[in-house]
């Protein structure tokens, strides 16, 4: 991979978000945000690990090393906010 992988404990939260299809707000390293439904984790063409989300009917790959925090919009017993 071109970038280091994310911490294993943080990755567990990403997997939970995908497993339950949580709606998320992601804060990125450039202070921008994106919002969408967590679908899957994949590797992109640059070999970066990405969170696949559905945003406004379109599929988007967000490089996990660019994510600063992940906030779950859905009420759930698992977690609310994870800082990367």
VENGI-V163606 format. One record per backbone hydrogen bond with DSSP energy under -1.0 kcal/mol. NH is the residue of the N-H (numbers start at 1). CO is the residue of the C=O. If there is no record, write none. Layout:
BEGIN
nh=[NH NH]
co=[CO CO]
END
This chain:
BEGIN
nh=[11 12 13 14 15 16 17 18 19 20 22 24 25 26 27 28 29 31 34 36 37 38 39 40 42 44 47 50 51 52 53 54 55 58 60 62 64 66 67 68 69 70 71 72 73 82 84]
co=[7 8 9 10 11 12 13 14 15 16 17 36 71 34 69 32 66 28 26 24 54 22 52 52 50 48 44 42 62 40 60 37 58 55 53 51 49 63 64 27 27 82 25 80 23 70 68]
END
